[in-house]
Amino acid sequence: MVIDMTKSVVKPKNILRTLKEHNDKNVTTIKQVYSARTTYRRSLRGPRIEMQHLMYLLKRDMYIH
């Protein structure tokens, strides 16, 4: 659920609020939401560092040659 909401560019505080609304006994913290989002983003870029990933995306989407 966190990954789907991250893909939809939902703010972390709204992700946490939605999680707690779906389950009253949920004890997730905002730090756990941020960690899950970071882990997901790292899995997308693979072994590349952030700048390398940015250059990859720019080239892939033909912003640079």
PyMOL Python script that loads the backbone (N, CA, C, O; Angstrom):
from pymol import cmd

cmd.read_pdbstr("""\
ATOM      1  N   MET A   1       0.822  -1.184   0.000  1.00  0.00           N
ATOM      2  CA  MET A   1       0.000   0.000   0.000  1.00  0.00           C
ATOM      3  C   MET A   1       0.877   1.264   0.000  1.00  0.00           C
ATOM      4  O   MET A   1       0.566   2.239  -0.683  1.00  0.00           O
ATOM      5  N   VAL A   2       1.962   1.238   0.762  1.00  0.00           N
ATOM      6  CA  VAL A   2       2.863   2.392   0.819  1.00  0.00           C
ATOM      7  C   VAL A   2       3.488   2.636  -0.550  1.00  0.00           C
ATOM      8  O   VAL A   2       3.605   3.782  -0.985  1.00  0.00           O
ATOM      9  N   ILE A   3       3.886   1.574  -1.226  1.00  0.00           N
ATOM     10  CA  ILE A   3       4.513   1.710  -2.543  1.00  0.00           C
ATOM     11  C   ILE A   3       3.526   2.273  -3.558  1.00  0.00           C
ATOM     12  O   ILE A   3       3.882   3.147  -4.348  1.00  0.00           O
ATOM     13  N   ASP A   4       2.309   1.789  -3.543  1.00  0.00           N
ATOM     14  CA  ASP A   4       1.300   2.302  -4.467  1.00  0.00           C
ATOM     15  C   ASP A   4       1.046   3.785  -4.238  1.00  0.00           C
ATOM     16  O   ASP A   4       0.911   4.555  -5.188  1.00  0.00           O
ATOM     17  N   MET A   5       0.982   4.173  -2.987  1.00  0.00           N
ATOM     18  CA  MET A   5       0.741   5.581  -2.677  1.00  0.00           C
ATOM     19  C   MET A   5       1.968   6.428  -3.010  1.00  0.00           C
ATOM     20  O   MET A   5       1.832   7.584  -3.410  1.00  0.00           O
ATOM     21  N   THR A   6       3.161   5.862  -2.847  1.00  0.00           N
ATOM     22  CA  THR A   6       4.376   6.580  -3.210  1.00  0.00           C
ATOM     23  C   THR A   6       4.414   6.817  -4.713  1.00  0.00           C
ATOM     24  O   THR A   6       4.799   7.894  -5.166  1.00  0.00           O
ATOM     25  N   LYS A   7       4.013   5.807  -5.490  1.00  0.00           N
ATOM     26  CA  LYS A   7       3.955   5.960  -6.943  1.00  0.00           C
ATOM     27  C   LYS A   7       2.981   7.058  -7.338  1.00  0.00           C
ATOM     28  O   LYS A   7       3.171   7.728  -8.353  1.00  0.00           O
ATOM     29  N   SER A   8       1.939   7.243  -6.536  1.00  0.00           N
ATOM     30  CA  SER A   8       0.921   8.258  -6.816  1.00  0.00           C
ATOM     31  C   SER A   8       1.291   9.618  -6.231  1.00  0.00           C
ATOM     32  O   SER A   8       0.475  10.540  -6.249  1.00  0.00           O
ATOM     33  N   VAL A   9       2.502   9.751  -5.718  1.00  0.00           N
ATOM     34  CA  VAL A   9       3.048  10.991  -5.160  1.00  0.00           C
ATOM     35  C   VAL A   9       2.190  11.519  -3.996  1.00  0.00           C
ATOM     36  O   VAL A   9       1.855  12.702  -3.938  1.00  0.00           O
ATOM     37  N   VAL A  10       1.852  10.618  -3.087  1.00  0.00           N
ATOM     38  CA  VAL A  10       1.117  10.994  -1.882  1.00  0.00           C
ATOM     39  C   VAL A  10       2.130  11.352  -0.804  1.00  0.00           C
ATOM     40  O   VAL A  10       3.152  10.679  -0.666  1.00  0.00           O
ATOM     41  N   LYS A  11       1.861  12.395  -0.045  1.00  0.00           N
ATOM     42  CA  LYS A  11       2.767  12.823   1.018  1.00  0.00           C
ATOM     43  C   LYS A  11       2.814  11.769   2.122  1.00  0.00           C
ATOM     44  O   LYS A  11       1.816  11.099   2.388  1.00  0.00           O
ATOM     45  N   PRO A  12       3.982  11.623   2.768  1.00  0.00           N
ATOM     46  CA  PRO A  12       4.133  10.616   3.819  1.00  0.00           C
ATOM     47  C   PRO A  12       3.098  10.726   4.941  1.00  0.00           C
ATOM     48  O   PRO A  12       2.601   9.708   5.422  1.00  0.00           O
ATOM     49  N   LYS A  13       2.770  11.947   5.359  1.00  0.00           N
ATOM     50  CA  LYS A  13       1.802  12.082   6.451  1.00  0.00           C
ATOM     51  C   LYS A  13       0.422  11.576   6.021  1.00  0.00           C
ATOM     52  O   LYS A  13      -0.332  11.052   6.841  1.00  0.00           O
ATOM     53  N   ASN A  14       0.095  11.731   4.745  1.00  0.00           N
ATOM     54  CA  ASN A  14      -1.185  11.222   4.257  1.00  0.00           C
ATOM     55  C   ASN A  14      -1.157   9.701   4.107  1.00  0.00           C
ATOM     56  O   ASN A  14      -2.179   9.038   4.287  1.00  0.00           O
ATOM     57  N   ILE A  15       0.011   9.151   3.780  1.00  0.00           N
ATOM     58  CA  ILE A  15       0.160   7.695   3.718  1.00  0.00           C
ATOM     59  C   ILE A  15      -0.077   7.114   5.108  1.00  0.00           C
ATOM     60  O   ILE A  15      -0.813   6.139   5.261  1.00  0.00           O
ATOM     61  N   LEU A  16       0.545   7.711   6.115  1.00  0.00           N
ATOM     62  CA  LEU A  16       0.390   7.236   7.485  1.00  0.00           C
ATOM     63  C   LEU A  16      -1.065   7.341   7.934  1.00  0.00           C
ATOM     64  O   LEU A  16      -1.594   6.417   8.551  1.00  0.00           O
ATOM     65  N   ARG A  17      -1.700   8.444   7.631  1.00  0.00           N
ATOM     66  CA  ARG A  17      -3.105   8.645   8.004  1.00  0.00           C
ATOM     67  C   ARG A  17      -3.987   7.573   7.363  1.00  0.00           C
ATOM     68  O   ARG A  17      -4.869   7.021   8.021  1.00  0.00           O
ATOM     69  N   THR A  18      -3.754   7.279   6.094  1.00  0.00           N
ATOM     70  CA  THR A  18      -4.543   6.266   5.395  1.00  0.00           C
ATOM     71  C   THR A  18      -4.329   4.886   6.002  1.00  0.00           C
ATOM     72  O   THR A  18      -5.286   4.132   6.184  1.00  0.00           O
ATOM     73  N   LEU A  19      -3.085   4.552   6.315  1.00  0.00           N
ATOM     74  CA  LEU A  19      -2.794   3.263   6.943  1.00  0.00           C
ATOM     75  C   LEU A  19      -3.540   3.117   8.265  1.00  0.00           C
ATOM     76  O   LEU A  19      -4.100   2.060   8.555  1.00  0.00           O
ATOM     77  N   LYS A  20      -3.546   4.180   9.061  1.00  0.00           N
ATOM     78  CA  LYS A  20      -4.205   4.126  10.358  1.00  0.00           C
ATOM     79  C   LYS A  20      -5.724   4.106  10.224  1.00  0.00           C
ATOM     80  O   LYS A  20      -6.411   3.531  11.068  1.00  0.00           O
ATOM     81  N   GLU A  21      -6.252   4.725   9.177  1.00  0.00           N
ATOM     82  CA  GLU A  21      -7.699   4.684   8.956  1.00  0.00           C
ATOM     83  C   GLU A  21      -8.161   3.286   8.561  1.00  0.00           C
ATOM     84  O   GLU A  21      -9.261   2.872   8.926  1.00  0.00           O
ATOM     85  N   HIS A  22      -7.330   2.556   7.818  1.00  0.00           N
ATOM     86  CA  HIS A  22      -7.697   1.210   7.384  1.00  0.00           C
ATOM     87  C   HIS A  22      -7.606   0.192   8.516  1.00  0.00           C
ATOM     88  O   HIS A  22      -8.306  -0.821   8.496  1.00  0.00           O
ATOM     89  N   ASN A  23      -6.750   0.452   9.503  1.00  0.00           N
ATOM     90  CA  ASN A  23      -6.574  -0.493  10.598  1.00  0.00           C
ATOM     91  C   ASN A  23      -6.358   0.296  11.890  1.00  0.00           C
ATOM     92  O   ASN A  23      -5.318   0.931  12.066  1.00  0.00           O
ATOM     93  N   ASP A  24      -7.324   0.256  12.774  1.00  0.00           N
ATOM     94  CA  ASP A  24      -7.249   1.020  14.028  1.00  0.00           C
ATOM     95  C   ASP A  24      -6.089   0.585  14.915  1.00  0.00           C
ATOM     96  O   ASP A  24      -5.580   1.386  15.700  1.00  0.00           O
ATOM     97  N   LYS A  25      -5.672  -0.653  14.805  1.00  0.00           N
ATOM     98  CA  LYS A  25      -4.603  -1.169  15.661  1.00  0.00           C
ATOM     99  C   LYS A  25      -3.217  -1.013  15.038  1.00  0.00           C
ATOM    100  O   LYS A  25      -2.243  -1.556  15.559  1.00  0.00           O
ATOM    101  N   ASN A  26      -3.119  -0.291  13.949  1.00  0.00           N
ATOM    102  CA  ASN A  26      -1.850  -0.081  13.258  1.00  0.00           C
ATOM    103  C   ASN A  26      -0.936   0.789  14.118  1.00  0.00           C
ATOM    104  O   ASN A  26      -1.358   1.836  14.609  1.00  0.00           O
ATOM    105  N   VAL A  27       0.297   0.367  14.299  1.00  0.00           N
ATOM    106  CA  VAL A  27       1.255   1.114  15.114  1.00  0.00           C
ATOM    107  C   VAL A  27       2.421   1.638  14.275  1.00  0.00           C
ATOM    108  O   VAL A  27       3.500   1.898  14.808  1.00  0.00           O
ATOM    109  N   THR A  28       2.214   1.791  12.990  1.00  0.00           N
ATOM    110  CA  THR A  28       3.249   2.302  12.092  1.00  0.00           C
ATOM    111  C   THR A  28       3.580   3.742  12.451  1.00  0.00           C
ATOM    112  O   THR A  28       2.699   4.527  12.803  1.00  0.00           O
ATOM    113  N   THR A  29       4.871   4.080  12.357  1.00  0.00           N
ATOM    114  CA  THR A  29       5.303   5.450  12.626  1.00  0.00           C
ATOM    115  C   THR A  29       5.685   6.132  11.314  1.00  0.00           C
ATOM    116  O   THR A  29       5.845   5.476  10.284  1.00  0.00           O
ATOM    117  N   ILE A  30       5.828   7.439  11.365  1.00  0.00           N
ATOM    118  CA  ILE A  30       6.194   8.205  10.170  1.00  0.00           C
ATOM    119  C   ILE A  30       7.587   7.798   9.693  1.00  0.00           C
ATOM    120  O   ILE A  30       7.851   7.792   8.491  1.00  0.00           O
ATOM    121  N   LYS A  31       8.473   7.461  10.618  1.00  0.00           N
ATOM    122  CA  LYS A  31       9.823   7.031  10.247  1.00  0.00           C
ATOM    123  C   LYS A  31       9.772   5.749   9.417  1.00  0.00           C
ATOM    124  O   LYS A  31      10.537   5.601   8.464  1.00  0.00           O
ATOM    125  N   GLN A  32       8.886   4.830   9.766  1.00  0.00           N
ATOM    126  CA  GLN A  32       8.751   3.594   9.008  1.00  0.00           C
ATOM    127  C   GLN A  32       8.231   3.861   7.600  1.00  0.00           C
ATOM    128  O   GLN A  32       8.621   3.180   6.651  1.00  0.00           O
ATOM    129  N   VAL A  33       7.354   4.847   7.465  1.00  0.00           N
ATOM    130  CA  VAL A  33       6.845   5.216   6.139  1.00  0.00           C
ATOM    131  C   VAL A  33       7.984   5.769   5.293  1.00  0.00           C
ATOM    132  O   VAL A  33       8.146   5.380   4.137  1.00  0.00           O
ATOM    133  N   TYR A  34       8.777   6.679   5.868  1.00  0.00           N
ATOM    134  CA  TYR A  34       9.914   7.243   5.139  1.00  0.00           C
ATOM    135  C   TYR A  34      10.913   6.155   4.748  1.00  0.00           C
ATOM    136  O   TYR A  34      11.445   6.169   3.638  1.00  0.00           O
ATOM    137  N   SER A  35      11.167   5.221   5.650  1.00  0.00           N
ATOM    138  CA  SER A  35      12.109   4.132   5.370  1.00  0.00           C
ATOM    139  C   SER A  35      11.610   3.244   4.233  1.00  0.00           C
ATOM    140  O   SER A  35      12.386   2.837   3.367  1.00  0.00           O
ATOM    141  N   ALA A  36      10.324   2.948   4.240  1.00  0.00           N
ATOM    142  CA  ALA A  36       9.749   2.120   3.179  1.00  0.00           C
ATOM    143  C   ALA A  36       9.835   2.833   1.831  1.00  0.00           C
ATOM    144  O   ALA A  36      10.135   2.210   0.812  1.00  0.00           O
ATOM    145  N   ARG A  37       9.572   4.139   1.828  1.00  0.00           N
ATOM    146  CA  ARG A  37       9.673   4.910   0.582  1.00  0.00           C
ATOM    147  C   ARG A  37      11.108   4.940   0.064  1.00  0.00           C
ATOM    148  O   ARG A  37      11.341   4.804  -1.137  1.00  0.00           O
ATOM    149  N   THR A  38      12.064   5.118   0.965  1.00  0.00           N
ATOM    150  CA  THR A  38      13.479   5.147   0.581  1.00  0.00           C
ATOM    151  C   THR A  38      13.915   3.803   0.024  1.00  0.00           C
ATOM    152  O   THR A  38      14.612   3.743  -0.989  1.00  0.00           O
ATOM    153  N   THR A  39      13.512   2.737   0.675  1.00  0.00           N
ATOM    154  CA  THR A  39      13.860   1.394   0.206  1.00  0.00           C
ATOM    155  C   THR A  39      13.291   1.148  -1.188  1.00  0.00           C
ATOM    156  O   THR A  39      13.967   0.583  -2.047  1.00  0.00           O
ATOM    157  N   TYR A  40      12.070   1.564  -1.407  1.00  0.00           N
ATOM    158  CA  TYR A  40      11.439   1.405  -2.725  1.00  0.00           C
ATOM    159  C   TYR A  40      12.204   2.194  -3.788  1.00  0.00           C
ATOM    160  O   TYR A  40      12.488   1.671  -4.866  1.00  0.00           O
ATOM    161  N   ARG A  41      12.534   3.431  -3.491  1.00  0.00           N
ATOM    162  CA  ARG A  41      13.251   4.257  -4.473  1.00  0.00           C
ATOM    163  C   ARG A  41      14.638   3.697  -4.764  1.00  0.00           C
ATOM    164  O   ARG A  41      15.098   3.745  -5.905  1.00  0.00           O
ATOM    165  N   ARG A  42      15.304   3.168  -3.750  1.00  0.00           N
ATOM    166  CA  ARG A  42      16.618   2.546  -3.968  1.00  0.00           C
ATOM    167  C   ARG A  42      16.494   1.322  -4.865  1.00  0.00           C
ATOM    168  O   ARG A  42      17.366   1.064  -5.695  1.00  0.00           O
ATOM    169  N   SER A  43      15.415   0.570  -4.699  1.00  0.00           N
ATOM    170  CA  SER A  43      15.242  -0.617  -5.532  1.00  0.00           C
ATOM    171  C   SER A  43      15.011  -0.233  -6.987  1.00  0.00           C
ATOM    172  O   SER A  43      15.365  -0.993  -7.888  1.00  0.00           O
ATOM    173  N   LEU A  44      14.427   0.926  -7.229  1.00  0.00           N
ATOM    174  CA  LEU A  44      14.200   1.388  -8.603  1.00  0.00           C
ATOM    175  C   LEU A  44      15.499   1.759  -9.300  1.00  0.00           C
ATOM    176  O   LEU A  44      15.691   1.446 -10.475  1.00  0.00           O
ATOM    177  N   ARG A  45      16.391   2.426  -8.574  1.00  0.00           N
ATOM    178  CA  ARG A  45      17.601   2.906  -9.230  1.00  0.00           C
ATOM    179  C   ARG A  45      18.716   1.883  -9.260  1.00  0.00           C
ATOM    180  O   ARG A  45      19.704   2.076  -9.968  1.00  0.00           O
ATOM    181  N   GLY A  46      18.587   0.810  -8.516  1.00  0.00           N
ATOM    182  CA  GLY A  46      19.592  -0.249  -8.548  1.00  0.00           C
ATOM    183  C   GLY A  46      20.916   0.205  -7.965  1.00  0.00           C
ATOM    184  O   GLY A  46      20.936   0.917  -6.962  1.00  0.00           O
ATOM    185  N   PRO A  47      22.038  -0.199  -8.584  1.00  0.00           N
ATOM    186  CA  PRO A  47      23.349   0.117  -8.027  1.00  0.00           C
ATOM    187  C   PRO A  47      23.808   1.556  -8.317  1.00  0.00           C
ATOM    188  O   PRO A  47      24.848   1.984  -7.818  1.00  0.00           O
ATOM    189  N   ARG A  48      23.044   2.294  -9.112  1.00  0.00           N
ATOM    190  CA  ARG A  48      23.448   3.666  -9.455  1.00  0.00           C
ATOM    191  C   ARG A  48      23.230   4.612  -8.271  1.00  0.00           C
ATOM    192  O   ARG A  48      22.288   4.452  -7.496  1.00  0.00           O
ATOM    193  N   ILE A  49      24.127   5.608  -8.148  1.00  0.00           N
ATOM    194  CA  ILE A  49      23.905   6.650  -7.153  1.00  0.00           C
ATOM    195  C   ILE A  49      22.857   7.607  -7.717  1.00  0.00           C
ATOM    196  O   ILE A  49      22.493   7.501  -8.888  1.00  0.00           O
ATOM    197  N   GLU A  50      22.373   8.531  -6.907  1.00  0.00           N
ATOM    198  CA  GLU A  50      21.276   9.398  -7.325  1.00  0.00           C
ATOM    199  C   GLU A  50      21.581  10.194  -8.590  1.00  0.00           C
ATOM    200  O   GLU A  50      20.730  10.295  -9.474  1.00  0.00           O
ATOM    201  N   MET A  51      22.774  10.756  -8.688  1.00  0.00           N
ATOM    202  CA  MET A  51      23.133  11.553  -9.861  1.00  0.00           C
ATOM    203  C   MET A  51      23.221  10.677 -11.106  1.00  0.00           C
ATOM    204  O   MET A  51      22.789  11.089 -12.184  1.00  0.00           O
ATOM    205  N   GLN A  52      23.769   9.489 -10.970  1.00  0.00           N
ATOM    206  CA  GLN A  52      23.827   8.568 -12.111  1.00  0.00           C
ATOM    207  C   GLN A  52      22.419   8.185 -12.560  1.00  0.00           C
ATOM    208  O   GLN A  52      22.150   8.074 -13.756  1.00  0.00           O
ATOM    209  N   HIS A  53      21.539   7.986 -11.611  1.00  0.00           N
ATOM    210  CA  HIS A  53      20.157   7.628 -11.948  1.00  0.00           C
ATOM    211  C   HIS A  53      19.466   8.799 -12.650  1.00  0.00           C
ATOM    212  O   HIS A  53      18.718   8.596 -13.606  1.00  0.00           O
ATOM    213  N   LEU A  54      19.716  10.017 -12.178  1.00  0.00           N
ATOM    214  CA  LEU A  54      19.152  11.194 -12.832  1.00  0.00           C
ATOM    215  C   LEU A  54      19.639  11.290 -14.273  1.00  0.00           C
ATOM    216  O   LEU A  54      18.841  11.527 -15.181  1.00  0.00           O
ATOM    217  N   MET A  55      20.935  11.109 -14.491  1.00  0.00           N
ATOM    218  CA  MET A  55      21.473  11.162 -15.849  1.00  0.00           C
ATOM    219  C   MET A  55      20.873  10.054 -16.712  1.00  0.00           C
ATOM    220  O   MET A  55      20.576  10.274 -17.887  1.00  0.00           O
ATOM    221  N   TYR A  56      20.695   8.874 -16.139  1.00  0.00           N
ATOM    222  CA  TYR A  56      20.069   7.754 -16.853  1.00  0.00           C
ATOM    223  C   TYR A  56      18.651   8.118 -17.289  1.00  0.00           C
ATOM    224  O   TYR A  56      18.264   7.871 -18.431  1.00  0.00           O
ATOM    225  N   LEU A  57      17.878   8.704 -16.375  1.00  0.00           N
ATOM    226  CA  LEU A  57      16.498   9.074 -16.710  1.00  0.00           C
ATOM    227  C   LEU A  57      16.443  10.180 -17.764  1.00  0.00           C
ATOM    228  O   LEU A  57      15.596  10.150 -18.656  1.00  0.00           O
ATOM    229  N   LEU A  58      17.343  11.147 -17.660  1.00  0.00           N
ATOM    230  CA  LEU A  58      17.379  12.222 -18.648  1.00  0.00           C
ATOM    231  C   LEU A  58      17.694  11.677 -20.037  1.00  0.00           C
ATOM    232  O   LEU A  58      17.082  12.080 -21.026  1.00  0.00           O
ATOM    233  N   LYS A  59      18.647  10.765 -20.099  1.00  0.00           N
ATOM    234  CA  LYS A  59      19.010  10.170 -21.382  1.00  0.00           C
ATOM    235  C   LYS A  59      17.900   9.269 -21.896  1.00  0.00           C
ATOM    236  O   LYS A  59      17.586   9.287 -23.086  1.00  0.00           O
ATOM    237  N   ARG A  60      17.303   8.482 -21.009  1.00  0.00           N
ATOM    238  CA  ARG A  60      16.223   7.567 -21.406  1.00  0.00           C
ATOM    239  C   ARG A  60      15.021   8.316 -21.989  1.00  0.00           C
ATOM    240  O   ARG A  60      14.402   7.876 -22.957  1.00  0.00           O
ATOM    241  N   ASP A  61      14.712   9.454 -21.375  1.00  0.00           N
ATOM    242  CA  ASP A  61      13.557  10.231 -21.819  1.00  0.00           C
ATOM    243  C   ASP A  61      13.917  11.267 -22.874  1.00  0.00           C
ATOM    244  O   ASP A  61      13.108  12.125 -23.225  1.00  0.00           O
ATOM    245  N   MET A  62      15.149  11.173 -23.375  1.00  0.00           N
ATOM    246  CA  MET A  62      15.667  11.997 -24.477  1.00  0.00           C
ATOM    247  C   MET A  62      15.680  13.495 -24.165  1.00  0.00           C
ATOM    248  O   MET A  62      15.350  14.313 -25.023  1.00  0.00           O
ATOM    249  N   TYR A  63      16.058  13.848 -22.941  1.00  0.00           N
ATOM    250  CA  TYR A  63      16.259  15.254 -22.610  1.00  0.00           C
ATOM    251  C   TYR A  63      17.680  15.674 -22.989  1.00  0.00           C
ATOM    252  O   TYR A  63      17.948  16.850 -23.239  1.00  0.00           O
ATOM    253  N   ILE A  64      18.592  14.684 -23.027  1.00  0.00           N
ATOM    254  CA  ILE A  64      19.964  14.942 -23.469  1.00  0.00           C
ATOM    255  C   ILE A  64      20.364  13.867 -24.458  1.00  0.00           C
ATOM    256  O   ILE A  64      19.725  12.817 -24.530  1.00  0.00           O
ATOM    257  N   HIS A  65      21.405  14.118 -25.213  1.00  0.00           N
ATOM    258  CA  HIS A  65      21.860  13.133 -26.209  1.00  0.00           C
ATOM    259  C   HIS A  65      23.089  12.432 -25.759  1.00  0.00           C
ATOM    260  O   HIS A  65      23.606  11.573 -26.473  1.00  0.00           O
TER     261      HIS A  65
END
""", "prot")
cmd.dss("prot")
cmd.show_as("cartoon", "prot")
cmd.util.cbc("prot")
cmd.orient("prot")
